[in-house]
Amino acid sequence: MTGTDVAGAPAATGHAGPTLTTDPDGREVVAAAAEASVLSSPPLLVLEAVERFFDEAGIGEGPIAWARVGEGQSNVTFLLRRGDAEVVLRRGPRPPLPRSAHDMLREARVQRLLGDEGFPVPGILAVCDDEQVLGVPFYVMEFLRGDVITDGLPRRFDAPASRLALAEAAVDALARLHSIDVSAGPLAELGRPDGYLERQVARFRGLWGQVSRRDLPGVERVAERLAATVPVSRRASVVHGDFRLGNLMFADAAGPASGTGPGGTSDPERPRLAAVLDWEMATLGDPLADLGYFTATWSEPGSPGTTMELSPVTRLAGFPTRRGLAERYAAQTGADLSELRWYEALALWKSAVFSEAIYTRWRAGERPDDTGFAPGLERGVPQLLEVAEELVAGA
């Protein structure tokens, strides 16, 4: 899907944006807290509570018009309009939440810190840590318009040369993120880069038994191989954790943008990056974990087409191969690509674990409206494990 995006939430094709309504739907969105008491599960949005919070934050005036936007499988995003103000509210799913997951306060902090560094992220307008308002913490960020590329392309990317430039702009953004100094200051407090890879393997290995209700031996086989062959991390950076084309917004041709070329200067002839989105999993660690995820989830002719290849348009003429992406990144950062297959295996194996959690919730009836993604994980998760096992065997 392509089209107007609201700080990470793809809308319908075109640039009109999603249709907003002031009417509660009675299930996910209610007008007042009293209406929530009769529901089997708590609503995601209570309009009167949000209006009070907006009054305190100085965001707009009058009633709120809303639309749920985005295709994220984790946190929930709403576009809200109140008077002249158009903003985006982002919150976690309904409680109970796993420990350390869906940390909206941390996600907002990461975006603020990166914004202070001049990195393109949506600006944070307000943060709510009072769980009495919506049942979970949430934050409000600026409204952005642009294109997020998944299964379709805007006409401005019809030419193969423009597709190559689009891919190169994505690589440049990743290289720029990894060039930010994290040795001191507030960014240095985002995580412990030492032992990052070992902790990732151990954490997701332990998660499988918590999130799965079926026996897939490939999980443990890949875990053993990953644990036995952990590369030596050569540097530390901010790691996005879900860096892919579907989490990048490219500004309209005539719109404002924060994109830069490889040297950090504006290049008007290149696609302009408006923002990198979805910082839920950001931390400090090995930057090649981001590169491995980016390349392993990139569609190219002949790639296996896993459930994590969420932007299949990159199979079209003009887009570079996974190898081409990696080589451009290495040219800018000096990264050693000799163990990239290990990082790609880690990415798909981790994806299998968190995808299994989604599949288990769907089987338990917790995702009744999901008729596409979650049901496909019955076969999608084993396929991810198969590809990860092939990658780690050749690492």
N, C-alpha and C positions, 0 to 999 in steps of 0.2 A: 504494500500500500504506500502511496505517496500522498502528499498534500499538506495543507496548513497544519502545523503542529503547535501544540500548546505546551511549551517547556517539556517536551518529551512525550507528548500524547498525540499520535497520528490521528488525523480526522479524515473525512471523506476526501476523495480526489478533488482537487481544485483548491481555491483559496477563499471560499466563503466561510469556512470554519464550521464547527458543529452547531447544531440547532440547540439553543438554550431555552429553558422553560422555567417559569416561576412556580409551577405546580409540583408538589411532592409526589413521589410515586408510591408512597405508603409502605415501601419495603426497605429500599436502600436509603432513601431520602424522606424525612418527615418534617413537618412544619414545627412541631414542638416536642419537648422531651416526654410529655404525657402520652403522646401517641406511641412511643417506643415500648411502653409497658405491656402492650398486647401482642407484640411481635415475638416470634419464636427465636429470633436472633437480633441483636442490636443493630440499629441503622448505621450507615456509614456517615451520614450527614444530618445534623439537626439544624434547620435553617435559623431558628430564633437564637440558638446558642452561637452560631457563627456570626450573626448580625451583631450580637453584643460584643463579641471579640473584635470584630471589625470596627465597631464604634470606638473601643479603647485604643485600637491601633491606628485610627484615623484613615481607614480604607473605605472610601465611598460613602454614599448615603442612600437610605431607602431599602426596599426589598431586594433580595438576591435572586438572580436568575442563574441557573446551573445546567451543566451537562457533564456527565461522566465521560472521560476521554482516555484514550490510551489502550494499548494492548499488553501492558505489563502483566506478568504472571505472579507478581509479589505484592508491591504496594499499590495504593489506589490514588488516582489523580482526578481532580475535578477542575473544570474551567468555571469560574464564577464571575458574574458581572453585577456590579452594584453602582448605579448611577453612571458616572464617567469612568469608574475604575474597572479594569479587567485584569484578573489575577488568576493564579493557579494555586489550588490547595492540594497538598500531598500528605497522605496519612498511611499508616500501616493497615493491614487487614484486621478483621475482628479478632479480639482476644479469645482464647489465651495465645500468647505469642511465645515462640521459642526464645530461650535466653540469648541475649545479644543480637537478636534478629530484628529487623524493621525499626532500627534506631533512627527515628526522624530527627532528633536533636543533633545527633552526630552528623547525619547527612547534611543538615543545614549548615553546621559548623564547617564541614569540609568545603562546601561551596563558597562560603564566605571567605575562607582562607585562600582558596584558589583565585577567587575574584580579586582579592587584595594583591595577588601576584600578577594580575593582568591576564589571567587565563580565561577563555570564554566559557562562562557558566551563567545560568539564570541568576539574577540578583535576588537575594533573600529580603523580603519585606517585613515579615513578622514570624515569630516562633511561639508556639504554645506548649508549655510543659505541664499544664493543668489537665489531668485526665478526666476531670469532671465535665469538661466542655464537650468532648466527642468520644470519651472512653479510652482514647489513646493520644499521645502527643502528635502534633502535626506542625507543618510550617506552610507559609504562604510565600510564593515567589512571583516574579514578574511574568507577564504574558509575553511570549515571543511568537513570531510567525516565521515559517520557513518550510523547507522540505526535509523530511526524514525518509530515507530510501530503504524500501524493503522489497516488495514484489512488483513494483512499477517504477517508471522513471518519468519525471517531468520532461516536456519536449525540449527544454534547453540542454538536456543531456543526450539528445538523439545522436549527435556526432561521436564517433569513436574517440576522437581526441579529447572531447569534453568529459567522456567517461574516465579516461586515463587521468585527467586533471582532477576529477572528483576523488578518485582513489588516492592519488598522491597527496591531496589536501588532508585526507583522513590520516595517512601515515605521518604527515608533517605535524598534525595535532598530537599524535601519540608521542612522537619524538620530543616535541615541545613540552608536553606534560612531564616526561621523564627527565628533562633538563632542569627542572625547578629544584633549587637547593633545599634539601630537607635535613641538612646537618645541624641546623640551629633554628631557634624561633618556634612559633606555635606549630608549624607543620611538623617539626621533629617530634611532637607529642602525639601524633596520630597513630603510632604503632611501633613495634619492635622489629626492625628489618632483619636482625640477626636470627637465623633459624626459621625464617619465614616459610621456606619450602617444606622443611620437615614438619612444621606445625600444620601446614595445609594438608599434607598427606595424612597425618595422624587424625586431624579433626574430621575430615570427610570420611575416613575409614570408620571412625566411631559413629558417625551420623547414620550410616546405612542401616544398622540394626534398629535405630529409632524411627526411621521414616518408611521402611519397606515392610511389606507383608508377604513377600515372595522370595524364593531362593534363586539367586542369579550368581553362580560361582565365579563369573568373570569379574565381579567387583573385587573379590579378595585376590584373585590372580594379578590383576592390574595393580592393586595396592601393594602387594609384595614386591613386584618388579620396580614400581616407582620408589618405594622406600629404600630398596637396595642400590639404587642408581641415582640418588639425588645429586644434581650438579652443584658445583661451588658457585655461589652468587658472587659476582664481581663488583656489583655496585647496588646502591639502594635508591629508591625513588618513591614518589606517590604511585601506587598501583590502583587503577580504576576498578578492575575486577570484572567488568562486563563491557569492555571496549569493543564495539562492533559498529557497523555502518548504521544500524537501527537505533543507536544511541547518539547519533550526531545530527545536528540540525544545520542545514545549509540555507543561508539567507536568500530571500528573493533577490533577483538580479538588481532591483532598484532599492532594496531595503538596507538598513544598517547591519553591520556585521563586525565581528571581532577577529576575523581570520587573519592568519599570517602565512607567509611563505617560509621556506626552510631557514632563511636567515633571520626570521623574526620581524620582517618588514612587510607592510601591506602590498599585496600583488593584485591589482584590479582585474587582471585577465584570468585569474583563477577562481574557482568556486569559493565563495566566502563563508567561512564557518561562523555561524551565529552562536552556537553553544554545544558543549559536550554535556550530555544528560545522564541522569540516573547514577548517583554516587553512593548508592546504598552499601556497596561492598568495598569502598575505597579504604586503603590503609597504606602503610609503608612496607615495602618488600622488594622482591626481585623484579625489575621492569620487564624481563623476558617472559614473565608469567602473562603480562598483558599482550605482548607480541604473539605468544603462542596461542592465546585465546582468539586474538584477532585473525590469525591465519587459519587456525583449525576450523573456525566457523564461517570462513569466507568461501562462497560458492565459486567453483571454476569448472570448466568442462571436464567431465570425468570424475568429479568429486562424488563421494557416496551419497550426498543429499540427506544428511542426518537432520533430526528435528532442530538442531542448533544452527543450521544454515538458514537464517531468518531473512536474508536479503538475496534471494536467488537471482535477482537481476544481474548480479555480477558475473554470471556465466556469459553475458552478451559480449559481442565484439567490442574491443576497446579497453575493457577492464583488464588489469594485469593479473597474473597468476599469484598464488600464495607466495611463491618464491620471489616474484618481482616485488611484492610488498615488503618482504623481509629484507631484500637487498637494499631497497631504498632506505629503510629504517637503519640498517647497518651502516650505510654510507653517511648518514647524519650523526649517528651516535657512537660509531666504532664498535658496536656490539659483535660478539663472537656468535655466529649462528650454528656452530658445530653440534650443539645439543638441543636445537630447536624442537626436534621431534619429541624429546622428553617433555618439554613444556606444552606441546600440543596434546600429548597423551594426558597430561595432568588436567588440561582444560576440559577435554571431553569426558574424562572420568568424573571430575567434579560436577560437570553438567548432568551426567547420568544420576548422580546422587540427589541433586536438588530437583531434577525432573521426576525422580521416583517419589519424592515428597508430594509433588503436585498430583501425580497419578494416584497415590494412596488417599489423598484428601478427596479426589474425585470419586474414587471407589466407595468412600464413606459417605457420599452424598453432600459434601461440603462445597462443591462447585457445580450446582445444578444447571447453570446457564452455559457451562463450557461443553460445547458439542463437537469441538474440533481438536484443540491442542491436547488436552488431557487424555481423551480416549486414544489418541494416536501414540501415547507413551507406552501402551502395552507392548508394542513392538519397538517403539522409538528408543526406550532405555536400553534394551539388549543390543540394539544396533550401535548406540554410542559406545557401549562397552566393547563391542567387537572391534570397532575402529580404533579405540584407545589401546586395546591389546596389540593390534598390529603396529601401531606407532611406537609403543614402548618396547616392543620386541626388537625394533630396528633402531632404537635410540643409541 
